[in-house]
Amino acid sequence: PLHFAVTSGHINMVAYLISVGADVNVVNKAKQTALDVAKSTGKESIARTLEKHLDKTAKPPPPPVVMAIEDCQSGMPGHLPFVEGQLIAIVSKPYDEWWEGYTLDDPDMKGLFCILLVDQQPLDEDAARAAIAASGKPPPNVPSDQYSAALTELQTANSGHMDGQ
């Protein structure tokens, strides 16, 4: 998304992507960083924005994501309800058999859940990122209006083609 935003000249999108953790040091298939693309296409203001963040950002790994293998409809305060097949992001592992997390359907509702009710093997990083993106919900601490606006802009821009990535 960052390379595409640069190629398309969307400076506001570039700034937004950086603000939510986009790694400005990642390279595309042509082994170019977003800064290389900005400079080679004459997008000087975008290049200056990227230079400020070069080597200062790193894409944070997504939280580990596991799948529920049984329903959990506990009405106990602080416990996370979910249904079989639902994806759960792990926030912490405070106890041996109880983890804290949230379902990808509702990132704002966190709670404890028993690890015996989930497949304890987390999805790999690419699958976790894809699951989070597919949920259509922003990760915690990202304002939903910013997330929605950025997602809409990228989807609209991507509907035609995907150059530079």
JOQUIBEL-V340557 format. One record per helix or strand. SS is the DSSP state (2 for helix, 1 for strand). FROM is the first residue (numbers start at 1). TO is the last residue. If there is no record, write none. Layout:
<<SS | FROM | TO> <SS | FROM | TO>>
This chain:
<<2 | 2 | 8> <2 | 11 | 19> <1 | 27 | 27> <1 | 33 | 33> <2 | 34 | 40> <2 | 44 | 53> <1 | 65 | 68> <1 | 72 | 72> <1 | 79 | 79> <1 | 82 | 82> <1 | 87 | 92> <1 | 98 | 103> <1 | 110 | 114> <2 | 115 | 117> <1 | 118 | 119> <2 | 125 | 135> <2 | 144 | 158>>
